[in-house]
Amino acid sequence: MALGGARATTAVRKSARFTQADVRAAVAGLRGPVFFQASLREYTSFKIGGPADVVVEPADIEDVCLVVQQARARKIPLFVVGGTNLLIRDGGIRGIVVSLVRLRAIKEEPGHVLYAEGGVGMPTLIGYAIKHSLAGLEWAAGIPGTVAGCVVMNAGTKLGEMKDTVKAVHMVNLKGQTVDLEASQIPFEYRWARLPRGIVVGVSLQLKPGVRVEMEKVVKDYLHYRGDTQPLAMPSAGCVFKNPPNDSAGRLIETVGLKGARVGDAEVSTKHANFMVNRGQARAADVIALIGKVRTTIRRRVGVRLDLELKIVGEA
């Protein structure tokens, strides 16, 4: 997800009382689309989630600044949706939900640097880098999330992680002002970046010259590997649990016989036990119940506490 600081699920303001008129005023003047009472299912890779009071798709960074300023003035919660490790509860999200889907600009800068706006999808960015013979992003092959979401979560695979390439992050802070952070100012952790609170709207990535045919082979091989070992054809949110020290969450789940376990249409993947998939009409409540079953079983039978990599947000 693209919202930095205090875990990526934090709103710009804590929930406060506001009216529909307040919400309409907070999104007035935006040049990007505005959708009231919009379903959030289509904004997540899990295809699960209740409604939002309003979803906005800012046309550009100036639009992002405007909605932050207007939401702040009316004390309306603001939440940024994006990335793949998100589960939105069935009651949805109150306030304003921001999708950066229209922030899609990419440009090459001197010194083998690529600048990408926050809504650029990682597959698109990898394709651009390969076309321009810029190496360093091959590790992200198969990650469907946005650039901003990958920064906030310090997304990674066995080949590398986002912090390996980040040079600088461009953000809109809680006052609706743009700020730039050098990578050296950002403490990166396992699947998390300690960013100040605000919205990631762009990222500069330090890459290096590469040989296009070699890069294409690395990406192709890793996509085949992911396709063979992960349920990429089904709606999911990626890995549900963080790997315990010196172990694998997927291995533990498989060991206790929970591959294929189901609650409603939520299922522990039969391909990779650290993935949960939506078999069609899964509700967030189904996924949460299944998470509880897995954690309880692992704790009782193996004595290990599994921590969530998946972020759960919204109202029940």
JOKAWO-V982937 format. One record per backbone hydrogen bond with DSSP energy under -0.5 kcal/mol. NH is the residue of the N-H (numbers start at 1). CO is the residue of the C=O. E is the energy in kcal/mol with one decimal. If there is no record, write none. Layout:
nh=NH co=CO e=E
nh=NH co=CO e=E
This chain:
nh=4 co=2 e=-0.6
nh=4 co=198 e=-2.6
nh=10 co=7 e=-1.7
nh=12 co=78 e=-1.2
nh=23 co=19 e=-2.1
nh=24 co=20 e=-2.5
nh=25 co=21 e=-2.2
nh=26 co=22 e=-2.1
nh=27 co=23 e=-1.2
nh=28 co=25 e=-0.7
nh=30 co=27 e=-1.3
nh=35 co=55 e=-3.1
nh=37 co=53 e=-2.2
nh=38 co=35 e=-0.6
nh=38 co=52 e=-0.8
nh=40 co=50 e=-1.6
nh=41 co=49 e=-0.5
nh=43 co=40 e=-1.4
nh=44 co=41 e=-1.3
nh=47 co=44 e=-0.9
nh=50 co=89 e=-2.0
nh=52 co=38 e=-2.5
nh=53 co=93 e=-1.3
nh=54 co=95 e=-1.0
nh=55 co=35 e=-2.9
nh=56 co=97 e=-2.9
nh=57 co=33 e=-2.4
nh=64 co=60 e=-1.6
nh=65 co=61 e=-2.4
nh=66 co=62 e=-2.1
nh=67 co=63 e=-2.4
nh=68 co=64 e=-2.2
nh=69 co=65 e=-2.4
nh=70 co=66 e=-2.6
nh=71 co=67 e=-2.4
nh=72 co=68 e=-2.3
nh=73 co=69 e=-2.0
nh=74 co=70 e=-1.1
nh=75 co=72 e=-1.1
nh=76 co=71 e=-2.5
nh=79 co=96 e=-2.7
nh=81 co=79 e=-0.5
nh=81 co=98 e=-2.6
nh=87 co=311 e=-2.9
nh=88 co=48 e=-0.5
nh=89 co=87 e=-0.5
nh=89 co=313 e=-3.1
nh=91 co=315 e=-2.7
nh=92 co=89 e=-1.7
nh=93 co=51 e=-1.5
nh=96 co=77 e=-2.7
nh=97 co=54 e=-2.8
nh=98 co=79 e=-3.4
nh=99 co=56 e=-2.8
nh=100 co=81 e=-0.6
nh=103 co=100 e=-2.3
nh=104 co=102 e=-1.3
nh=107 co=115 e=-2.4
nh=109 co=113 e=-3.7
nh=113 co=109 e=-1.6
nh=114 co=205 e=-2.2
nh=115 co=107 e=-3.0
nh=116 co=114 e=-0.5
nh=116 co=203 e=-2.6
nh=117 co=105 e=-2.7
nh=118 co=201 e=-2.4
nh=119 co=103 e=-1.3
nh=120 co=117 e=-1.9
nh=122 co=145 e=-3.0
nh=125 co=121 e=-2.2
nh=126 co=122 e=-2.8
nh=127 co=123 e=-2.1
nh=128 co=124 e=-2.1
nh=129 co=125 e=-2.6
nh=130 co=126 e=-2.6
nh=131 co=127 e=-2.2
nh=132 co=128 e=-1.6
nh=133 co=130 e=-1.9
nh=134 co=129 e=-3.0
nh=135 co=133 e=-0.5
nh=135 co=208 e=-3.6
nh=140 co=137 e=-2.0
nh=141 co=138 e=-1.8
nh=143 co=140 e=-2.5
nh=144 co=142 e=-0.6
nh=147 co=120 e=-2.5
nh=148 co=118 e=-1.8
nh=150 co=146 e=-2.3
nh=151 co=147 e=-1.8
nh=152 co=148 e=-2.5
nh=153 co=149 e=-2.2
nh=154 co=151 e=-1.1
nh=155 co=150 e=-2.4
nh=157 co=160 e=-3.0
nh=160 co=157 e=-1.0
nh=162 co=155 e=-2.5
nh=164 co=161 e=-1.7
nh=165 co=162 e=-2.1
nh=166 co=162 e=-1.4
nh=167 co=204 e=-3.3
nh=168 co=204 e=-1.6
nh=169 co=181 e=-2.8
nh=170 co=202 e=-3.2
nh=171 co=169 e=-0.5
nh=171 co=179 e=-3.1
nh=172 co=199 e=-2.4
nh=173 co=171 e=-0.5
nh=173 co=177 e=-3.2
nh=174 co=197 e=-0.5
nh=176 co=173 e=-2.1
nh=179 co=171 e=-2.7
nh=181 co=169 e=-2.6
nh=183 co=167 e=-2.3
nh=185 co=182 e=-2.0
nh=186 co=183 e=-1.8
nh=187 co=185 e=-0.6
nh=187 co=194 e=-0.5
nh=188 co=186 e=-0.7
nh=189 co=192 e=-3.6
nh=191 co=154 e=-0.6
nh=191 co=189 e=-0.6
nh=192 co=189 e=-1.6
nh=193 co=152 e=-1.7
nh=194 co=187 e=-2.8
nh=195 co=193 e=-2.1
nh=198 co=4 e=-1.3
nh=199 co=172 e=-2.6
nh=200 co=2 e=-2.9
nh=201 co=170 e=-2.5
nh=201 co=199 e=-0.6
nh=202 co=170 e=-1.6
nh=203 co=116 e=-2.5
nh=204 co=168 e=-2.9
nh=205 co=114 e=-3.1
nh=205 co=203 e=-0.5
nh=206 co=165 e=-3.2
nh=207 co=112 e=-2.4
nh=207 co=205 e=-0.9
nh=208 co=135 e=-1.8
nh=210 co=133 e=-2.4
nh=212 co=210 e=-0.7
nh=214 co=211 e=-0.6
nh=215 co=211 e=-2.4
nh=216 co=212 e=-2.7
nh=217 co=213 e=-1.6
nh=218 co=214 e=-2.0
nh=219 co=215 e=-2.4
nh=220 co=216 e=-2.6
nh=221 co=217 e=-2.8
nh=222 co=218 e=-2.3
nh=223 co=219 e=-2.5
nh=224 co=220 e=-2.0
nh=225 co=221 e=-2.2
nh=226 co=222 e=-2.8
nh=227 co=223 e=-2.5
nh=228 co=224 e=-2.0
nh=229 co=225 e=-1.5
nh=230 co=226 e=-2.4
nh=232 co=230 e=-2.1
nh=234 co=231 e=-1.6
nh=235 co=278 e=-0.5
nh=236 co=45 e=-0.7
nh=237 co=238 e=-0.6
nh=237 co=276 e=-0.6
nh=240 co=274 e=-2.9
nh=242 co=307 e=-3.0
nh=247 co=244 e=-1.8
nh=252 co=248 e=-2.1
nh=253 co=249 e=-2.4
nh=254 co=250 e=-2.3
nh=255 co=251 e=-2.4
nh=256 co=252 e=-1.6
nh=257 co=254 e=-1.6
nh=258 co=253 e=-2.1
nh=260 co=268 e=-1.8
nh=261 co=258 e=-2.2
nh=263 co=266 e=-2.3
nh=266 co=263 e=-2.2
nh=267 co=277 e=-2.1
nh=268 co=261 e=-2.7
nh=269 co=267 e=-0.6
nh=269 co=275 e=-2.7
nh=275 co=272 e=-1.9
nh=276 co=238 e=-0.6
nh=277 co=267 e=-2.9
nh=278 co=235 e=-2.6
nh=279 co=265 e=-3.1
nh=279 co=277 e=-0.7
nh=287 co=283 e=-1.8
nh=288 co=284 e=-2.8
nh=289 co=285 e=-2.1
nh=290 co=286 e=-2.2
nh=291 co=287 e=-2.6
nh=292 co=288 e=-2.2
nh=293 co=289 e=-2.1
nh=294 co=290 e=-2.3
nh=295 co=291 e=-2.7
nh=296 co=292 e=-2.5
nh=297 co=293 e=-2.2
nh=298 co=294 e=-2.5
nh=299 co=295 e=-2.4
nh=300 co=296 e=-2.4
nh=301 co=297 e=-2.5
nh=302 co=298 e=-2.4
nh=303 co=298 e=-1.2
nh=303 co=299 e=-0.6
nh=304 co=298 e=-1.0
nh=306 co=304 e=-0.6
nh=307 co=305 e=-0.6
nh=309 co=240 e=-2.9
nh=310 co=240 e=-2.2
nh=311 co=85 e=-2.8
nh=312 co=310 e=-0.5
nh=313 co=87 e=-2.4
nh=313 co=311 e=-0.5
nh=315 co=92 e=-2.7
